[in-house]
Amino acid sequence: MMDDKDWADFKRKLKTKTEIDLDLYKEPQMKRRIGNLVARASMDSYSGYFDKVSQEKDEFAAFIEYLTINVSEFFRTPEKFGKLETDVIPDLLKRSQKLNIWSAGCSIGAEPYSLAIIMKEMTPATRHRILASDLDIEILAKAKRGVYTDNELKAITPQRLAKYFDKVEDDKFAVKPDIKSCIEFKRHNLLKDPFENNFDLILCRNVVIYFTEEAKDQLYANFFRALKPGGILFVGATEAILNFRKLGYTSFQPFFYQKPLE
């Protein structure tokens, strides 16, 4: 029976097994999203569905991937990545020759590898630090493998595809070792784990769609503390921070928020 007690049992089991706290997510959207899975499995309760899906490793991994919305592609919203190359990164390089960058909620790794390509082209003689984190262990494993389909690479130019990837199957390409070696992958729960600091650039895009407003504000406040003065937070194209001034940021450009220089 899908009632409040059943939902509470489901949330408790999920948090115990995965450390995902659904109290920090918008309840109606998450109930609807998970309810679709329950119905598809012909189950009549959230908790019963969780017990069933927990018994099969691959099925549970697919459930967590669905729950954490791991949709990504290289150079997602290319016009925004263009702004990174032409405006944001040149501004950051004026203050620091070596950048400390964090792709928070990196999903399948497309975003940090895109960053590594940009940095390789802009500063070929410099090795920057690129940290890539995600909550989902299975997705992090895919990111570390660095093998992608045509669809995931659709925004990459033929020149970059030839230069930075090796074809391994008819429709699959592997990131070349010199780009892979630029990324440091780490499991991290944005809503629970402590943050590192002294970042020049943080990207958190298409991650917070189901977070509560309180959870978003706390996250953006934590990012603010994690940035160096002058550092920039880059968010998704549907995730403008309307109260950025209240959180201490200034607007560098739409969807790019800067921690003021001291």
N, C-alpha and C positions, 0 to 999 in steps of 0.2 A: 504493500500500500504506500503510495507516494505522498506522505504527509510530512509535517514539520519534524516529527521524531525520526522518520526515515531519512530525511535530508540531513539532520544533525548526525545520525549514525554514519552516513556516507562521508560527510566532511571529516568526522573524527578518524575514520579508517584511512581516508586519503592522506590526511596530515601525518598520521602515525607512520605510514608506509613511505611517503614521498617528501614530507616536509612542506607540501603545498597547502597553504592556509586559505581556504575559499572564503573566509570571513573578510578577506582583503579584496575580494572581487565582487562585482555587481551581481547580486543574487538572481534577479529575474533572468538576465542574459545567460548566466551559467546554468541555472535550472533548465532553461529551454535547450541550451546546447547539449547538456548531458541527458536530458529527457529524450532527445532525439535518438541517442544511442540506446537508451533503455528500451524504447519502443521498437527499434530495429532488431534488438536481440529478443523480442517477445517476452520481456521481463515485466514485472509489475512493481518493482521497487528499485530505488537508487542503490540501497545497501546490498540487495541481492545481486544487482548487476555488478557491483564492485567485487563481491565475493567470487562471482563467475569469472570475470575478466582477469582477476588476480592469479588465477590458477594456471594461466598460459602466458609464458614470458613474452612471446612475440605479440600476442593480442594485447597484453598490458602495455607494452612499449608503444603500440599503435594508439591506444587510448590516451596515454600521456602526451603523445605528439599532437593528437587532435585537441586535447585539453589546453595545451600551451601554444597552439596556433603557430606551428612552425612552417610558415610560408615565407619563402625568400628567393631572391634571384640576384645575380651579379648586377652591380650598378643600378639597383632598384631606384626608380625615378631619376633617370640619367641627368635631367636638368639640375637637380639638387646636387648630384655628385659633381657636375660641372662647376657649381659654385664652390664646392670644396677645393677644386683644383685652381680656380682662377682668383678666388677671394679669401677663403677661410684659411687654408694651409699657408699661403704666402704671408698672411698677417701673423700667423703663429710662428713662422720661421724667422720673422724679424726679431723675435724675443728669445728664441731657443733653436739652436742648430739641430739638436736631437729631440724629437717629439715623443711624448709618452701618451699613447692613444688607447682608448678602451672601447671595444664594441660590446655593449652590454645587451644581453639577449641576442646572441649572434646566430642562433638557429643553426642552419646547415653549413655555416661558414662563408657564405657568399659575400657578406659584408666585409669581414676582416680581410679576406683575400683580395677583394676589390680595392681596399685601402692599401694593401701591400703593393699592388700593381701601381697605384697612383704614386706612392712614395718612392718606389723604385725608379719611376720615370722622372719625377721632379727632383730627387736628390740621389742619384745613382751611387754616389760614393759614401752615403751615410746610412747606417743601420739604426732605424728607429725602433722603439718598443711598441708592439701592437698586442694588447691583451684582448682575448676573445672569451666571453663567458656565457654560459647558459645553464638553466636549471635541469634540463633534460639530458641525462647521461647518454641515451641512445643517439640523440641528435648530435651531441658533441662527438661521439664516435664517428658519425658520418662526416662531420666537419673535418676531423683529423685525417680521415682517409682522403678527402679532397678530390672525389670523383663525381662528376656532374653530367647531367643530360643536356641535350640540345636546348630544351625548353628553359632550363635554369641558366643557360648561357646566352639567351637570346639578345640581351642588351650589350654583349661584348662585340667589339669590332673584329672583323676577320684578322686584322693585323695583330691585335692583342691575343686573340685565340691561338694564332700560330706561334706567337712569341712566348706565351706564358703557360701553355697547356700541351700535353701530349695526348694524342688520340689512342684510346685503349680498346674501344669497341666501335661499332658503326655509329652509334649515337651517344657515346660517352667519352669524356675527356678528363684527364687527371691534371691537377695543378702541378707545375714543375717544382722540383725540390727546392730551388733557390727562393721561390715565393713561399712555399710551405714553411720553410725554416724561419720566416719572418714573424710567424704567429705563435703566441703562447696561449694555449687553450686551458680553461679552468672551469670546473663546475662552481656555480655561484647562484644563490637565491637572492634576487634583488630586494625581496620584501623581508628578509630575515638576516642575511649574513652581513658582517662588517665590510665596509668599503676601503680600498686603498685610497691614497690621495696623490696630489701633485700631477694630475693629468692635464695635458694641454688641450686634449679633445676627447669628448665622450659622445658616442653615438648610441642612442636608445630609440629605435624606430620601429613602429608597428608592434610594440610590446605591451603597451598599457591599455589596450582597447577595452578590456573587461575589468580593469582595476577600479576600485571606488575612488571618488574624488579625494578622500582623506589619504588613501594609499598613494595616489599620484603626487599629492603635495609633499608627503614625506619622502617619496623617492626623489623628487626634483630638489628638495632641500638637501638630501644626502649627496646628490650629484654636485650641487653647488659647493658643498664643503670639500668634495673630492677634487674639484678643479683648482688649478693654479690661478692666481690673479691674471686676468686676460684670457683665461681658458674658455673654451666654447662647448656648449651642449647642442647637439644636432638631433632633432626629433622628427617623427614621421609627418607625412604631408597632411594627415588628418588629425594631428595631435598638437596643434598650437597651444602654448601655455598662456592662457588668458591673464593669469595673475602673476606673470613673470616678475613684475616690479616688486610686488609684495614679497616674493621669494628672494629678492636681491639681484636678479639678473637685469641686464640691459639687452635690448634687441640689436643684434649685429646685422641680421637680415631675417626675413620671414623663415621661421623654423630653425634659426640659429640664435642661441641665447648665450650672452657673454657674462662671465664673472668680472666685475669692474677691476681695473688696475688699481692697486693701492697707492 
